[in-house]
Each structure stands twice: as C-alpha cells, then as structure tokens.
Amino acid sequence: MPIDLAGLLRRLLSDSHIYFALKVLLAIAGLLAFALVQGDIQLTVLLSLGVVAGAIAETDDSLWGRVKNLAMTLVCFLFASLCVQYLFPTPWLFALGLAGSTFIFVMVGALGQRYATISFGSLLIAIYTMLGAAKAPDLFYQPLALGAGALWYGLVSLLWLWLLPYKTLHEQLAQSYFALARYLLEKSRFFPADEHGAQAIRHNLAQLNINLVNALSLTKTALNARLNARSGRRHQVAPELASLLRLYLLALEIQERATSSHYPYSKLEAELKQGIVLDGFQEVFLQLSEACQQLGYAILVHKPYTHHKRIHWTLEALGDQLEFTHLKQHYPKTLLTPMKFLRRNLASINQLLASAEALQNPDQPSSELPALARAAPLPLLTLFKQHLTPNSMVFRHALRLSLGLVVGYGILQAFQLDKGYWILLTVLFVCQPSYSATRRRLVQRMLGTFAGILIGVPVLWLFPELHLQLGIMGLAAFLFFTQVRSNYSAAVCFITLYVLMAFNLLDGIGFAILGPRLLDTLLGCLLSYALVAWLWPDWQYKRLPSLIANSLSANASYLSAVLASLHRQRDESLDYRVARKCAHLADSELAMAWQSMLVEPSKRRRFLDLCFTLTWRNHALLSYISALGAHRDKLEAIPGLDEIGRHISHTLERAAGHLAGEMPERLEGQCPELAPDSSEEQLMLTQQLTLISELADELLSLANESRLLTQGQGATMPAQS
C-alpha cells in the first residue's frame, strides 16, 4: 500500500504540538549556527535556555498583542535574572528576595493567562540564572544572555505568526470539532443501553464535555484576540478570519444539538421493541461523529470539506423504518413524538455540517459578523486585590510555592548541594494549585526523569563531541515542546536529556549529575506533595456545594433563556449564547471535581458516590434543556407555561441558594400537571418540561443532602477564585 508522504507531512506540520515545537527548533538551529561561527559553547547554552523559557512564557495572540507580550516578557526576565545575580552572594537576602518575588509573580498571574505564563517564565529564568550565578563573569552577563535568547525566540515566533496569522486558530477550532466527534461517538452507545449503562454513559459524556467546553473556550479566546486587534475596523476582517468565526458559531449550534436528550434512552429498548430502529439511530450518530472528525481535519490541514451524502440517505431510511415499525407496534404519541424530534435534531446536525462547505469560502461581507462575548475588563489593581485573601486559590498557591522554593533553597544551602537547584526547578513544575494536579505531575515527573537518565547515559557515552551534544540538546528541546501539552512524562524525559547536555557543555559534568539529578527530583516531588497536602489543601468535597450551586443556577438561567425564545425566529443572540455557555462551563467544573476526587487520599473522598450521581444527573438536566433549545423555534407554548417555567427555575435557584448559605422563599404550590396536547410540538415541550422538573426535584434533594453532610463534617466552603 503506497504511503501518502505529502499527506503525512501535511498532518505532521498541522499538529499543534509539532507546529509549536518547530518554532523552538528553528530558533535553536540559529543558535547552533552561532555556535559554529563563534565557538562560544557556554554562551550558546545560555541563549538556548532563554529560548526555552521564552517559548514556555508565550501565549497565543494577535501580532500586535504578541509584540506587547514579548516586551513584557523581556522586562520581567531581565528583572528576575538581575535580582538573582545581584542577591546570590548573600544567602539570607537571596532567600527573602526569592520568597517575595515568587509570591508577587504568582499573584500577578491572577490578572489573566497572559500574565500567568509570563510570571511562570520569569520564575523559570530566575532558577536558570541560579545554575550559573557562581561562575558568571559579571552582573549582567547571564541576564543579558538569557534575555537575548528569549528575544531571539520571540522574533522567530513573530515572523512565524506574520507568515501564518491564523494557524493556531485553525488548530483550536479543529480540536473543537474533534471533541464534538468524540461526544457523538459516546452518545451512540445509548442505542441501546439499560439503566445502569445509561448512567455510565451520562457520566462519560459529562467528562467528554470538559474537553469540548475547553476547546470551544480556547477557540473563542483566540478569535477575540484577533478580532480585538481589529476593533473599529470590523469591515476589514480578513475572509479567512470571518470563515473561522462562522465555523466556530456552527460548532456552538452543533454542540447544543449534540448534547440534547429527547427521552430517557434507557427505556427505549423495552418500549420500541425494534432493535433495527435503535441500530438506525446508532448508525446516524456514528456517521455524524465521523463527519465532525473529517470537518475538523479539513480545518486543520486547510483543505476544503466535502460532506458525505450518505448521512442524508441513512436519515431517510431511519424515518421510513420508524414509520413502518409504528404501523406494526402502534407506538403511543408519548414515545413516537420524541423519536421524531430526535431524528429531526440529527437531520439538523447533518444540515449544519453540510453548510460548512460554504462557510469555508464565505460570500457574506465581514460587516455581518456576529459579536462574541467579551468580559468587561476589571481594573488590574481591583482584580489583584480580589485575590489578596486566604480564600483565593491563587493566594494559597502563591504562599505554598514561595515557601516551597525557600525550603528547597534552604536544603541546598544546608547540605551544600552544588547543583541542587534542580530541587527548586522540580518544585516550580510539580507544585500546582490543587492536590490532584500536583499528584499527577509528581508521578509523571519521576517517571520522566528516570527515563531521561536512562537515555542520557548512553548518549553522553556515545557522543562526547561538544557540537554533537549541542545538536542533541536542540533536538531534545524540540521533542520536549512536542510533548509538553499532551504527555508530561515524555516531556520530562526529553527536558532531562536537554539539561544533562547543558550541564555537560557548561561544566563538563554530565555523568556526575546523574545521581544528584534523581535525588533532587525526589526531594522536589516530596516537598511539593507536602505543600499541597498539608498547607491549605483544596479538597474537592469542600468545593462540591459551591459547584453544585453554580451549576443549578446556570441551568436555571439557560432554561429561562430557552423558554423566552420559544416559537420565535431562530437566532443565536449573544445573550442566549452566554447563558448556554455558562451552563456548560458549570457542568464542566462539576465533572472535573469528580475527576480530581479520584486521585485524592481515600479519607478525603467523602462524597464520591454523591459526586458521581450529581455529575451525571446534572449533565442529564443540561441535555434535556438543550433539547428544548435545539427545537426552540418550532415548539408551541402550552397553557401555564410561564408558571411552569417559574416553578422549575425557582426549584433550581432554591437548591443553589441553600448551598450558598441563603434561604430562598419556598414557592407556594407545585409544578402544574403537564397534560399532553394534540400538537406534536406541544407534546414535545410538555414531555421535556416533565423530565426537567423531575430532575430538578431530584437535584434539589441531592443538593440538600450534600449541604447537610458537608456541614456535618464541619467543612467550610472556600470562595472560588
């Protein structure tokens, strides 16, 4: 079978991790050329360390935004490096400066992702400066060399961005469609599924929704960065950017339809009594999943998307089979109607995917582009003050990391560890704001370090020539950046090899640091674990009440937005999209709490079963509301709709209020009886509201249980940052 080398190369170059790493490789290749010409190996190593730190501190932005970020990065890098070099001869003063600067840098990261990455890069540059501070010829040698390396990478990255301004945006949008494909694939397992299996599928869908929501959020951030750069000039938006924006909005519509549920699917196998219909629904879901995957790949590699016509024929066959089995089985309207709407919903997803062919080459003028939500920026000082409280996760992380680096420095001084700064580097990378994230990093760090040393020993032995080691060092940096966002263990393996080469080139002691490298990593991991386990640990059971409250309140707002737009001309207004996004974000945070609970100590998993139940029930509630949203322009109002909507929303808000420590007034009366009407549109609305109302009552009961159990354990609810 012939290999499509051009297609393979295109796919490799379109991979975001390889794409990111290629910039680093290009920058280090320039340094290798510099080393060959000048012969100054040590300066080249320092420049390459600056390249690595500059790449880690980089955030996606427009060209002008990237220029501003680079300027801030260089100022922070120079400041951090100069402070280390100046204070290094005085250990007690250095320790005070290390604690203070670490706290400030972490707190500055609370101002936004841009500041967080620059702050982390600055701390990394500070530790890199420590490595050679004792042998630096003067105060400015290392700061200028490390800063020059970061500047060189920044210039390479700016040139890359100028040539390919929307490459990262293509990648983020493609990941959104890949996430949709995985979601639809998992949802196909409902046909058929029993009660227990349906719960597991609901839970899996809630976990998959985390990646979907995250991918869409990153896409929106990337779009806003480019649109903000053109504020006031919207009519000048490039056709490619306009196309990507419309494809993003298309993904949002598909998300609502993909997450919608039209019936308790666990009952279908018994009630339909026809496996062929269930097989038909499953086949449509599988084909739509494949179509989303293909659209994502087309966006990724900048190729036109061609929609398969077979999905249309499968939908037609499904409709015919449903009508045929209805003639034999005489399904009640309460079963047949939601099945018809489910098929219509799948047909709408198919139509949306088919429309992507035209959206890749839009004919509409840029002035018709819809607006994206943009959070009103708070003054930076106000935002900073909001986190100056022990209830803030950022504040607690700043204290923990400051203490960890100072203790690591104290160990280094007490035991005269000549190259013990790897303890500090390990603490910086491993110590995360939460226990669960730190524990994952800890294991990955140890495995990666051990693997890196196993590879490093024969490499140092077989390639003693300095220029070859410099080349291996550049290759290791490239491989590190191909893995750092997807496989941290592999990334640590390559960065360990990188550091071994760097130490050997700087001091000729590559073999001598193999043992200390393992010991320092172990000490750094143990120190990081102690910090997050003993100092203000953020156990998930303490956050559970606030997460439930946020999710219930967001679902209530989403339901209100859906009911307010019933039987109107379909539009994707900004307010509606914001309400929908908030509901999905809250659902995602609750699902992430479950994931984090699984790696916490067993004695801290106090409400594990309750969290599992809340996760899948909350996602089911979101799915039933999404079904109303998917058909909101077709459904007809029923008598007493306003009263029903108020009652359900009040039930959800009441549960959220209890968990927040408030006592909302009890709404008199019960949810009115939902009697089916002759109209299919009214019957569909009636059944969905019944399912939503039942789940709202169940979630109210579970929320109260969670609140009482938490109070019974004497736990408090920390404010969320």
N, C-alpha and C positions, 0 to 999 in steps of 0.2 A: 504494500500500500504506500503510494508516494506521500512524502511529508511536505506539507504546505509551509515552506520556510518563511515566505513573506507574511502569511497569516500568523505564524508563531511569533515572528519578530514584532509584528504589529501588536499582538496581545501582550508580549513582554513589555514593550515600551508604553503600553496603555495602562499597565498595572501601576496603581498609585504609589506603592511602596518602592518599586523599581524606579519609577519616574522621579520620586523624591531622592532616592539614593544616587541616581545618575548625576544630579547636580553636585552632590558631595564628591563623587568620583572625578568629575570634571575639574572641580576646584583643587583637589589633591593632586591630580595629574599635572596641573600647572605648578604646584609646589615641587613635584618631582623634577620637572624641567628646571626649576630654580636651583634645586639641589645639585643637579648635574652640572649646571653652569658655574655656580658659586662654590660648591663643595662644602657648604656650611650645613652639616647634618643636624646639629643641635638646634639651630635657628629654624630649620625646616620642620623639625618635630614640634617646636613651639607653635609655629604657624598652623600646622595641621591640627593641633589641639584647639586652637582658636576657630578653625573651620568647623570642627565637630560641635563645639559649644554654640557657634553661630547658627548651625543647622538645627540644633535642638531648640534654640530660642525663637526660631522662625514661626510665624503664623500666616495663614492664608489671608490675602488681602488684595486690594487693587494695586496698581503700580504706584500711585502716589501714597497710598496707605503703607505699602511696603517700604517706601523711602523713609517715611516718618518712623516706622518701626525700627529700621536699621539705624537711624540716627540715635534713637533712644537706647537701643541695644549697645551701641558703641560707647555712649556716655556711661551707662551702668557697668559695662565690662571694665572700662578704664578705672572707674571709681572703685569697684570691688577689688581689682587686681592691685591698684596702688595702695589701698588700705592694708591689704595683706602684706605686701612687700615692706611697707613702712613700719608696721607693728610687729613684724615677725621676730625681730631680735629681743622683744620684751614679752615673754610668755603670758604673764598675768594680764597685761594690757591687751595682748592679742586675744586672749580668751574673752575679755569683756567686749572687744570690738566684734568678735565672731558671734557672740550671743546677740548683741544689739542689731548688727546688720542682718543676721538671719531672720530675726523677728520682724524687722522692718520690711525686708524683701518679701517674706511670705504674706504679710498683711497687705502690702501693695498689690499682691496677686489677687486680692478680693475685688479689686476695681474692674476686673474683666480678664478674659482669656489672653488678650494681648499682653497685659501687664504680668499675668501669671507666668507665661512662658519666658518672658524677658527676665523676670525675677529668678526663675529656676536656672536659666543660663548664667546669670550673674553669680549665683552661688557655686555653680559648677566651675566657672572661671576662677573664682576665689580658691577653690581646692586645687585646681590645676596650677595656680601660682604657688601654692604651698609646696608642691612637688619639687620645684627648683629654686625656691626662695633662698636657700642657704648658699647656693653657688652662683646666684645672679651677679653679674659684674657691677651693676648699679641699680638704683631705684626704679628707673624707667624701662630697663631692658625687657623684662618679662611682660609688663602691662602693654607696652607698645607692640611687642611681637604677637601676643595673644590677640590684641585688638586688631592688628593688621590681618591676621588670619581670618577673624570674623568679618572684617571689611571685605576681604577678597571673596569669601563665600557670598557675602551679600551682593556684591557686584555681579558675580556669576548668576545668582538667583534672579536679580533684576533683569539681566539680559535675557534669561530663560523666560521670565514672565512677559517681557515685551514681545518676544517671538511667539509665545503660546499663552495669550492672556486668559483663556477660559479652560485650560487643560484640567486644572484641579476641580473646576466646576462640573465638567463632564464626568469626572470620576465620582464626585459626590452624588450627582444625580443618578448615575448608573447604579451605585450602591443602593439607592432608594428603590429602584426597580428590582434589583436582586433580592432585597428584603421583602418586597411585595410577592415575588415569586415563591420564596420560602414560606411565607404566610399562607398563600393559597394552596401550596402543596400540603402543608399540615392540615389545612381545613378540609381537604378532600377525604381525610380519614374519618370524617363524620358519617360517611355513607358506605357502609353502616357503622354504628357504634352503640354499645349498650351504655347504661347509666354510668358505670364506673369508668369505662373507656372515654365517655364524653367529658367527664370531669378532668381526666388526664389531658385530653386534647385541649380543653379550655385553658388549662394551666400552661401547656406548651405554647399555645397561641399568645397568652399574656407575656411569656418570656420572649417569643419572637417579636412581639410588638415593641419590646425595648429597643431592639436593633432597628426596627422600622422607624420608630419615632426619632431615634438618634440620627439616623441617616437623613431623614427629612429636615430635621433641625439644622444639621450641618450644611445641607444644601441651601436652606433659607438664609443662613448666615453668610455663606459665600455669595449668594445672589445680592443680598442687601449691601455687602461690601462694594460690589461693582456698581450697583445702582446708586448708592450714596455718592460714589465718586463722580457720578453724572447728574447729581441733583441740580435742578434748574435747567437741565438740558435733556429732558426725557425724550424729546423728539429726535435726539441724536443717538439714542441707544442702538448699538450695533445689531444687525439682523440675527447674528448668532446668539447674542445675549437674550434677545427677545424670544427666540425659539426655545432656549433653555428655560426661561421663565415660564413659558406656556406649558412645556413638558413637566415642569415642577407642579404647576397647578393641576395638570392632568393626573399626576401621581396622587395628589391630595384627594381628588374625586374618587380615584380607584381605591384608595385606602378606606374611605368611608364605606364604599360598597363591598370591599373585600372583608371588612371587619363586621359587617352586618349579619344578624341572625334572624331568620324568619319563623323559626319553630323550635321547640325542644327536640333537637335532632336525635337524641337517644330513643325517642318513641317512634321514629319513622319506620324502622324495620318491621315492627309489630303492626303498625297501623296501615302502611302502604301495602303490605303483603305481596309486594312485587320487587324482587331483587334487581330486575332489569332496569327499573326506574332509578333505583339507588346507584346502580352501576353507571347509568347515564349521567347523573349529577356528578359523580366522582370523575368521570371522564372529562366533563366540561371544566371542572376545577383544575385538573391536570393540564389540559391544553391551555387554559388561561395562564397557569403558572409558567408553562414553557414560553408562552408569548411574552410575558413580562421579562423573563430571563433574556430572550432574544432582543427585546427592545433595549434593555439595559446594556447588552453587549454592543448593539449598534451605536448607542450614545457613547460608550466607552472608546470605541475604535473609530469614531467619526464616519460611520458608514450609514447609508440610507436604510431605514427599517422597512421590511416588507411583511405585511400582516397576512397570516395564513387564512385562506377562505374556509378551510375545513371546519373551523370552530363554528361558523355560521350553520353549516350543514349538521353538525352534531347537535346544536341547539334546536334546530328544526326537528330532527329525529327525536330528541328528548320531549319536545312539546307534543308530537304525534303519539309517542308512546304513553305519555301521561294521560292524554285524552282517551286512548284506547283502553288502558287499564281502568280508567274511571267508568267507562261503559260496562266493564265486566264486574268491577268491585263496588260501584256506586258509592264513591267516597263522599263523606259529609262535606259541606261547604267549609267547615272549620279546618279541614285538612287540605282540601283541593285549592282553596284560595291562597294560603301561604306558599304552597308549592308553585302555583302560577307566578306569584310575585317573586319567588326565589329565582325562577327561570328568567323572568323579565330582568331581574337585577344582574344575572350573569350575562344576559344579552347586552345590557347597558355597558358592562365592563368590556365586552367584546367590541362594542361600537367605539368606546373611548380609546382602546388600544389601536383600532383601525384608524382613528383620526390622527394618531401620532405620525403617520406617513406624511400628512400635510403639514403638521406642526414643525417638522424638521426643516421645512422650507416655507416659512410663514409669508403670506402676502399682505397681512394686516399691517398698517403703519404702526410705528413704535408708540405713537401718542395714545393708542388704545390699550396699552399695557395696564393691567390691574395693579393696584398698590399692594405691597406686602406690609405686614405689621412690623412696626419698629417701636421698641420700648422707649418711652420718654427718658432721656438720659438724666440721671440724678447728678448734682454737683459732686465731683470726686471727693471733696472733703466730707460731705454728708454721707456718702457711701462708705467712706473709710471709718467714720465714727460709728456707723451702724454695726460694724464688726468688732468694735472695741468693748466686747463683753464676753464673759466666760461661756455664755450660751451659744456663741458663734463657733461653728466647726473650724473656721479659718483661724480664729484666735487661739483655740486649743491646739491646732496643728502647729501654729507658729511657736507656741511655748514648748511643745514637745520636740519639734525639730531643733530649736535653739538649744535646749537642754541636751539633746542627743549629740549634737556636734561638739558642744563644750565638753561633755563627758568623754566623747571619743578623743578629743584633743588632750584631755587630762590623762587618759590611758596611754596615749602616745608619749606624753612627757614623762609620766611616772615610770614607764618601763623602757624608756629610751629607744623606742621603735623608730629606727632611722627612716624606714619607708612606710610607716604606719598610717599615712594619710588615706590609704585605701579604706580604713575604718570609716572615716568621715564620708568618703565617696559612697560607700555602701549604705550608710545611714541616709544620705541625701536621696538615693534612688529607691531604697526599700521602704522607708518610713512614709506612709500615706495617711491621709486624713481619717481613714476608717480602719478598723481592725481587720475586716475581711480582705480589703485591698492589700494591706500590709502583709498578711499571711500568705496571700497568693504570690506577691513579689518575693517574699523571703524564700519560699521553696524554689521558685524559678531562678532566683539569684544563685543559690547554692548549686543547683544542677548545672546552670550555665557556666559558672566559674570552674567547676570540676572538669566539664567537657573542654573548656577553653585551654586549661592547663594540659590536659591530655594531648590536645592538638599542638599546643605551643612548644612542648619539649622536643618532639622530632623536627618541627620547623626550625627552631633555633639551632639544632644539631646539624641539619642538612643544608641550611642556607646561612652560613656565617658572614657572607659578604654584605657590607653595610647597605649598598644601594638596593640589593635584592630584598633586604629586610624592610627598607623604606617602601618598596613596592608592595610587599606583603601587608605592611601597615595600612597603606591606602586601600588595598583590596578588602582588608578586614573592616575598615571604616565603611566601605560601600556595602558590604554584606550586613553590617550592623544596622544600617538605615533601611535595608530591605526588610528587616525582621522586627524592628523596634516597636512598630504599631500593631503587629499581629502575633508575634511569637517571642515573648520577652526572654525565655530561656535561651533560645538560639541567638538572640541579640546579645545577651550577656556573654555567651561563648565567644562571639566574634570581637566584642569590645575587650574581653580579657586578652585575646590574642593581640589586639591592637596595642594594649598597654604593655604587654610583655615586650613587643618590638620597640615601643617608645622608651621604656626603661633601658633596654639593651643599647639603643642608639645614644641615649643621653649619658649613661654611666657605665655601659658595658657589663651590666649585672643581670642580664635576663634570667639566667638559670638560678641566680642567688635569691630571687624574689618569689620563686615558685611556692615554696613552703609558707613564707610570710603572707603571700597573697591569699592562700587558703585560710590561714589563721585570721587575717584581718577581715576577710569576708564573713567568717563565722562570728567574730566578735561584733561586727557591724549589724549582722542579722539578729543576733541575740539582743543587742541593745535596742534595735528598732522594735522588736517584739515586746520587750519590757515596757517601752514607752507607750505603745498603743493599748497594751493590756492592763496597765496599772495607773496610767495618768489620764483621767477623764475619758475612759473608754466609751465609745458611742455605740452601745449595744442596740441592735435593731428592735428589740422588744420595747425599748423606751421610745423609739420613734414611731412605732406602729400606730398609736392613737392619732397622732397628727397626720400621718399619711392617709389613714382611712378617712379622716375628716376632710382633708383636701380633695380626695378622690370623690367622695359623696357630694361635696359642694360643687365640684366641677361638672359632675354628671347631671346635677340638677340644673345648672346653667345651660348645659348643652341641650337638655330636654326642652327647656323653655325656649331656646333659640329655634329648635326644630318645630315646635308647636306654633310658634309665632309666624312661621313661614309656610304653613300648610296651604295647599291649593293655590299657591301663587306662582308667578312665572319663575322658573328655576334660575337662580343666580348663586354665585359664590361670593357673597358680600364679605367685606373684611371682618365685620363683627361676627358673622356666622363662622368664618374660618378660625377666628381667635377662640371662640367658645369650644369648637371641636378640638382644636389643638390642646387647649388647657385640659380637657377631659382625657385625651390620650397621654399627655405628659404625666398627669396624676396617676393614671393607671400604670404607666411605665415605672414610676417611682415605687409604687406598691409592689410590683413584681420584682424589682431589683432588691427590695428589702428581703424578700423570700430567698433570693439567690445568696445574699450576704449572710443570712441566718445559717445557711447550710455549712459554712466554714467556721462559724463561731464555736467557742467551747460548749460542750453539751449542757453544762449547768446554766448557760445563758440563753439557750433555745427554749424559752419558757412558753411561747405561744406558737410553736412550729406548726402544729396541725391547724390552729386557728388562722395563722397567716396563709397557709395553703388554701383553706376554704375561702377566705376573704379575697385572695388573689383571683381564683377562677370565677367566683361569683361576681366580683366587681367587673371583670372583663366580660362576663356574660351580660351584665347590665349595660355596659357600654355598647355591646354588639346589638342588643335589642333597640337601643336608642338610635344607633347607626342605621338600622333597617328603616326606621321612620324617616331619618334624614335622607336616605337613598331614594325614597319614594315621595318625599315631601311635596313635590309639585303635582302629584297625581291623587293623593289621598283626600278624601272628603271629610269634613268635620261631622262629628256626631253630637247629639244632644248632650248638654252638660260637659262639653269638652274643657271649657275654662275651669270648671270646678274640679274635674278630674286632674288636670294638669297642676293646679294649685295644690291639691292634696298630695300628689306624688312628690312634687318638688319640696313641699313642706316636710314630708316624711324624711327625705334625704337630708334636708337642711337641719332638721331636728336632731338627727343622728350625728351630723357633723358638729352641731352646737354642743351636744352633750360631751363629745370627745374634746372639744376645745375649752371645756370648763364652764360653758354657758348653759342656761336652762331656757330654751325657747318655749313659748307658749304652746300648749297642746292644741292642735286643730280639732275643733268640735266635729263630730260625725265621722263617718267612714267614707272611703272612696266609693262613689256611686256604682251601682251594679252596671256592668258593661254588657248590655244586651246586643246581640248581633243584629245588624240591619240587612236589608236585602241587597244593598250595593256591595260589590266586592271591595271597593275602595274603603268603604266604611267598616266592613267586616275586618279587613286587614288592620286598620287603625285600632279597632276595638281589641283584637287579639294581642297586638303588640303592647298596648297600654295595660292589658291584664297581666302579661308576662312581666312588664316593667314594675307594675305595682306590687306583684308578689315578691319579686326580688328586692324591691325597696324595703318591704316589711322584714324580709329575712336579714338584710344587711343592717337594718336598724337594731334588730335583736343581737346580731353578732357584734355590732359596734358597741352596744351597751355591755356585752359580756367582756369585750376587750378592755373597756374603760374600767369596769369593776375589778377585773383580775389585776390590771396594772396598778390600780390604787391599793389593792390588797397586798401587793408586793412592796409597797412603799416607793414605787418608782415615780420619777417626775418626767415631764415631757420637755426636753430642751427645745428652745426656739430654733427653728431651722434657718440656716443661713443660705 
